[in-house]
Amino acid sequence: MTISNVYKRMIQVEAKKLTNSVNLKIFTTSTNLQESVKMLEVMEIYKKATNGLIKTEEYRFETNSELAKKYNIQQAPAILLVNSEDDPIIRYLAVPSAAKIQPFVETLKVFTGAPNYYENAIKEKLDKINPSVIKLLITDYCAYCSTIISICSLFTLASEGKLQTDIIDIMTFPEIGEQYEVTTVPTLVINEDKIIVGNVNAEELLYEILNKSIRIKN
Amino acid sequence: MFNIDMEGINAEKTYDLIVLGGGPTAIGCAIYAARFAMDVLIIGKVFGGLIATTHVVENYPGITSTSGQGLMEMFKDHLNSLSIPYISDEIRSIERIDDHFVLHSFFQKFKAKSVVIATGSERKKLGIPGEEEFSGRGVSYCATCDGPFYKDKRVCVIGGSDSAAKEALFLSQNVKKVFIVYRGEEIRAEPINKKRVEDNEKIEIIYKTNITEIKGDNNVKSVIFDNGKEFEIDGVFIEVGSNPNSGLAKRIGVKTNEKDEIIINRKSETNVAGIFAAGDVADAPFKQAITGVAEGVIAAYSAFDYVKEINIEY
């Protein structure tokens, strides 16, 4: 088992909060076998802890290239949450362990019908929100990352398809961290244009996706 | 129940107590409030507060050694066991209406009979040229978050406190060399950490020195000392103390001292009836997680007394 008992227990505690079933698509790859195996092992823990409420469809990246292209998957392992139109709305290029456990389960809960704290605010401003892809670059040891994962995910779920969030663990995908020259986490990249460095709250993120000025903060 | 989960949160009801803050003080306060059978809600900007960024906690009774995040996971479990709701949000204003307070965030409003402000503190900035420009590109305020990006590099820690010493010790696990740059003649770390720093071959202390500028191109390349010397470095970790997050308190008429700390008495009462304060945001001279928890507990008890009284009156 590659996941510690502490995280295993955390998954078991959090996953019990899920009450409705959800389907996830998982892409694995032989070129990152260790992380792919870890992702499948971790997802098995989630599936057991939810008594099967979490269901997964597993695809090998190398033998499902058309499907990977459709979902714009360029790296694996990855977990996809797709909407009713079969469009990916939240992608985890990260094993949902450690600081990602709680926001991962929270996202699944809201996706399957639990109330979304930001829904009213996002829907009110939906006309002003530009379609955006938010890349959230994180690590497991970042104290602020759990909160920002939740905020981005819940904004995305309330945005009626206008937002898409990619949660990327740059320890698993160091080449993505290097691409954006990340030396601080969390780092947010919005539409490959705006880069927001450091802890950001929901109000500030809303401001950014309403297409306001570029800003670097910490 | 954590972060922005709506479970257990009811914007329509009037809570007995809303605790503002996400660190040990707020959590200690809420645990006691729940045990006093109060309807309690915690609203914090970031769960864990500043201590969550500490790589090692060795002075919390009953826990020999854990990380800041590890301690927070234990606190989270404790809150879960008592079904205490927590929400990540920031209260912008508080108004008193009749016998209760209305707390407004950008996204929601909440009602409470009493409020404990445990909003802690945030790290000070140096305020020198290059600091803002290279923030996130070599300038950092969190060694545990960003230290691993500096494997085999040369970094400096600015400051001479116990926190600065601990940051340097953490960084030394990965980097090639750590320089503690301190304006004083002797670092003020706890003796145990001071000795660890002195015994660590990767750490060097540069005394009686200030940094006047941070320079680089795309990333930090060097710092300028106040003697004019340019010193090559790959990362600058700033640990020069913190400022209390008392802005909200001041806006609602809560009295603060010259350091912007909220003035409280031994019952954690402020000058505003029904508003209490505790932890790093308050005016205690020695600020630790454990002392914050103790003040939070006192605030919970005082809030319990206060709510009991107004419940009788109304």
Chai-1 contact restraints between the chains, C-beta under 6 A:
chainA,res_idxA,chainB,res_idxB,connection_type,confidence,min_distance_angstrom,max_distance_angstrom,comment,restraint_id
A,Q102,B,F2,contact,1.0,0.0,6.0,A-B,restraint_1
A,E106,B,N3,contact,1.0,0.0,6.0,A-B,restraint_2
A,E106,B,D5,contact,1.0,0.0,6.0,A-B,restraint_3
A,P115,B,M6,contact,1.0,0.0,6.0,A-B,restraint_4
A,Y117,B,I4,contact,1.0,0.0,6.0,A-B,restraint_5
A,Y117,B,M6,contact,1.0,0.0,6.0,A-B,restraint_6
A,A121,B,F107,contact,1.0,0.0,6.0,A-B,restraint_7
A,Y141,B,T144,contact,1.0,0.0,6.0,A-B,restraint_8
A,C142,B,C145,contact,1.0,0.0,6.0,A-B,restraint_9
A,A143,B,G48,contact,1.0,0.0,6.0,A-B,restraint_10
A,A143,B,A52,contact,1.0,0.0,6.0,A-B,restraint_11
A,A143,B,T53,contact,1.0,0.0,6.0,A-B,restraint_12
A,A143,B,Q69,contact,1.0,0.0,6.0,A-B,restraint_13
A,Y144,B,V46,contact,1.0,0.0,6.0,A-B,restraint_14
A,T147,B,N3,contact,1.0,0.0,6.0,A-B,restraint_15
A,T147,B,V46,contact,1.0,0.0,6.0,A-B,restraint_16
A,T147,B,S88,contact,1.0,0.0,6.0,A-B,restraint_17
A,S150,B,N3,contact,1.0,0.0,6.0,A-B,restraint_18
A,S150,B,I4,contact,1.0,0.0,6.0,A-B,restraint_19
A,L154,B,I4,contact,1.0,0.0,6.0,A-B,restraint_20
A,T183,B,F149,contact,1.0,0.0,6.0,A-B,restraint_21
A,T184,B,G136,contact,1.0,0.0,6.0,A-B,restraint_22
A,T184,B,S140,contact,1.0,0.0,6.0,A-B,restraint_23
A,T184,B,D146,contact,1.0,0.0,6.0,A-B,restraint_24
A,V185,B,C145,contact,1.0,0.0,6.0,A-B,restraint_25
A,V197,B,G136,contact,1.0,0.0,6.0,A-B,restraint_26
A,N201,B,E90,contact,1.0,0.0,6.0,A-B,restraint_27
A,E203,B,F106,contact,1.0,0.0,6.0,A-B,restraint_28
A,I216,B,G136,contact,1.0,0.0,6.0,A-B,restraint_29
A,N218,B,S135,contact,1.0,0.0,6.0,A-B,restraint_30
A,N218,B,G136,contact,1.0,0.0,6.0,A-B,restraint_31
